[in-house]
Amino acid sequence: MNNEHRMWLKQWVAGTVLRISNQANANRRRLSTGRVGLRILLAHGMSPDAQIRFHRLVEWIEEHYDIGAPADVDALAEGSCQLGQRDKVVFTFDDGDLSDFALAEWLAGRNIQAIYFVIPSYIERTIAEYLDFHAQNGVQAYDFSPPGIPAPRGLSRSQVSEMIAMGHRIAAHNYAHRDLGRLHDAPDLEYEIDRAVDEVSSMVGAECRDFAWGFGHIKHFSKEASSHVQAKCLRVYAAFRGLNVPGISPAIFMRDAIYPYPPMCFSKLCVDGGADHQWTTDREELVRRVGVLGSERSPSN
């Protein structure tokens, strides 16, 4: 059994056992006091086969949850989000890979608006050109190309414009995708955060207020980086699992990574919240750093 099959089996077992044990409901009671919230999903560039599997997952989500939009994230940050009887789900994608465009078209055809966190230095470039661009600036950028497949390339500027016209939001990811957990000095943080935000703002012709840091875990987010993004008044997004609930969860948004290659039962378990308990320490650390989300306003108030 190779590593891929071993991982598939491990996730199938986890998805099956945690679903049978009703771990999702236990997590909701313990971590969210039984309340509904906003679940933000995270995906990356996908092959055509993976996109088909992703389509099936989205169709399942549409049946079981309310579909949210970028405006719901804004409202949650402002303390004005209105939630119904079910969780809302918002889709996000990182990096700005060329394959994102086909998914953007498919989602728009279903009236789903997503957030795309692009690496602006990757737009209009191949991976090799992106790495060379940063090398010329004296920076060793992170090579995020998947192993064993032809080197991908980023979206074009015209595609970015089309995605905005479809109703999607273009937001910022690390400029060179370096590990912010290892960066503490202002020039490095300005290169990774400020430059990314400024170039996305210029690209879309409007102020960029959304930033997702690369790798997305606490260990990849130094306290200096945390303070830096707070000073810029950005909406900030992590990459570990959790339901975003007003008054309870961190003011930095949690996102659930969804990979279309695991067994579907595992992906469904994550959307249901059955793996949220695994990230309790990271969630508590974020609350200590940035506080909690604003209070919810129900339609009856």
Buried (B, 14 or more C-beta within 10 A) or exposed (E): EEEEEEEBEEBBEBBBEBBEEEBBEBBBEEBBEEBBBBBBBBBBBBEEEBBEBBBEBBEBBEEEBBBBBBEBBBBBBEEEBBBEEEBBBBBBBBBBBBBBBEBBBBBBEEEBBBBBBBBBBBBBBBBEBBBEBBEEEEBEBBEBBEEEEEEBBBBBEEBBBBBBEBBBBBBBBBBBBBBBBEBEEEEBBBBBBBBBBBBBBEBBEEEBBBBBBBBBBBEBBBEBBBEBBBEEEBBBBBBBBBBBBBEBBBBBBBBBBBBBBBBBBBBBBBBBBBBBBEBEEBBEBBBEBBEBBBEBBEEEE
